[in-house]
Amino acid sequence: MSISVIIPAFNEEKHLCTTLKAIRKSGWADEVIGINDGSRDGTGRMMEKYCDVAISFIKNHGKATAAKSGWLASKGEYIVTLDADLKESAKYGIQLLTPLYRNKADLVIGTVKGEGKNGFGLVKRRVQHVIKQQSGLLLQTPLSGQRAFHRKHLKSFQLLEAKGFALETMMTLKALQQGLYIEEVKVPFVHEGKGWGLQGLYHRGKQWLEVEQCLWKYGKSLSSSR
């Protein structure tokens, strides 16, 4: 049972090295694929040094495009997507695979805790409400980028029409539309929030816009397909 780990990143040199080293040291990944999404810092160089496969975009295309390019390049039976800023906690990524090994889930989402720099959770609550209203499923961390699935579902997720930070929302909607079972697992992942500076505000605004567009375009299709 081979495992491919996909790490999309944009300007993440501050934490990426620690994240990649933690995955390597823990030894659970058979293949590590890094996608440098048009970074202007040393992200690409770190990926070339520590990843088995390093993909670099000249321009920033957004998280969805970056992740899908990594999925397409992967060879593992199980595919795990992790955020670049997990640092040492990336070693716990193997815990996402247990429900898949036991055939208890088709898509696994790992909980993640921010280090005191998160927002008010408006986007999170919005996504929670739509998913619960239309499927009855209440996800505690619907926006978590820590996810795992079996390769047999790759085609479905590869065809997602998601934009940027709407990737996770679209994955969840697609899984529910296809009757796949989703399980959240408590994993001690920790990542550093973007804070309330200009970068943080821009990040949250972009995330809200892309997720809201996804919900308006695809959210209603869930209820109509059930």
N, C-alpha and C positions, 0 to 999 in steps of 0.2 A: 504494500500500500504506500505509494509515493505521494509526497506532499509538496505542492508548489505554493510559495508565499509571494504575494504581489504587494508591492509598496509604491503607490503613486506619491509624488512629492513635488512641491513648488517652494523654492527658497527655504529649505529645511536643514541647511548645513549645521545649525546650532544643535540639533538633537539627533539627526539622522545617523551619524557615526555610532553613537551609543546604542541606538535601536538595532542597527544591523549587526553590531558585535554581539548584542544580547541574543539575537536569533541564532547566530553562528555558534556561539558558545554553548547554548542549550542543546543543540544538535538534533532537534526534531524536524527540521526542514530539509528536504532533499534538494530543493531548488529555490533560490531566492532571485526574484526578478524585480528590479527597480526601474521606475519610469520617471525620468526627469522631465517635468512638464513645463519646459521653457524657463527654468530657473536662471537667475542672474548671479547666483552665488556659487559655492563649491559643491552643490548637491550632485551634479553630474559626475564630478571627479570621485566623490565618495562612492557612488554607485558602481563606477567602473572598477574600483578597488575591492569592494566587498560583496558585490552581487555576482551571481553566475551569469545573468543576462542583464545588461544595462541598456535601456531604451531612452533616447533623448529627443525631445521635441525642440525645435528652434523657437517656436512660439508657444505661449500658454494656451492650451485647449480646454482646460477644466478637468476636474477629477474624474468625471464619468468616462471621457475619452481616454484618459491616461490609464484608468483601471482596466477598461475593456481591451486596450492594447496589450496589457500584461496578461490578462486571461488568455488572449488569443495566442500569445507566445509560450504559454505554460505547457508542461507535459505531464504534470502530476495527476493522479487519480482523484485527489482531493485538492481543492483550491481555497486558499486562505488569503483574505485581503486585510491588511493592517495599515493603520496610520503611521506616518513617518516619525511622529513625535512621542511615541510610547516609551522611548528610552529603555531602561532596564526591564520594565514590565512587559516588553515584547516577548520575553522568554515564556510567558504564560499562554502564548497563542495556541499551544498544543491542546489546551483545555476546550477549545472550540470544537475539536474533532470528536470528542466522546459521543455526543448524541448521533453523529453521522455513522460512526463505527457500529453503534448499537441499533441502527436503522430506526431511530426514534424521531428523526427530524430530516427535512430536506434542505432547510436553510437555517443556519445557526447564527445568532447575533450575540456578541459579547458585551457585557456592561463595561462602561468606562467612566472613570471619575476624573473631573478636572481639578487642577491645582489652584482653586480659588480665583480664577480669572474668567469664569464663564458669564454668560449673559443672563437675562431674565427667564429664558426658556420658553419664549412665546412661540417660536417655530416648532419646538418639541411638542408643546401642548396642542398646537394646531394639527400636527401630523397624528398625534395620539388620538385626538377626537375623531378625525376622519376615518382612521382605520378601525377604531372601536365601533363607531356608528354604522359602518358598512359591513363589518365582519364579526364584531363581538370580541375581537382580540385586543387586549390592552397591553401594549408594549411599554416597558419602562424606559428603554433607551432606543427609540425608533430611528434616531439619527446616527447611531453608532456606526463607525466605519469598520469595526472589527467583525468580520463575517466569514463564514465558511460554507462550502457546498460541494457536492459530488460532481465530478466532471460530466455526468450524464445530463445535468441541468445547464451546462455551459451555453448551449445554443440559445436557450430561452433568455438567459441574462445577457448574452452577447448582443442580442437584437433590441435591447432596451433603448427607447428613444428618450434618454435622460440627458439633462444638461447640467454640467458641473456638479454642484453640491446636491442636486436632486437625485443623485445616483442611489443612495440608500433607500429613499422613499419609493423610487420607482422599482427597485428590487423587491421591496416588501409587497407593493401592489401587484406586481407581476406574479409573485409566488402565490399570493392569495387567489388571484384570478385563475391560476392553474390548479388550484386545490392542493398546493404543496403545504407541508406542515412546517411551521416556524417555531423554533424554540429559542428562548433567551437563556443564557447561562451567566451566572455570576463569576466573573473573572477579574482578578485584581489589576486590571489595566489602569494606568494613570497617564493622562496627557496634560500638556500645558495649554490653558485657554489662551485666546488671542488678546485678552485684556480689553480696556476701554479707550485705548489710544486710537489714532486714525486708522491703523491697520486692523484693529479689532472691530471698529465700527463698520469699516468697509467690508470685512469678512462676513459679519452678521447680516449686513444689508444685502449682500450678494446671495448669501445662503437663503435668506427669506424670499427674495425675488424668484430664484430658481426653483425652490421647493413649492412656492405658491403657484407658479406656472404649471408645475407638474400636477399638483392637486386639482387645479381647475381643468386641466386637459385630460387627465387620466383617472382622477379619483372617482368620478361618477361611474366609470365603466365597470368598477368592481361590483357595485350593487346590481347593475344591469346584467352582469354575467352570472349571477348567483341564482 
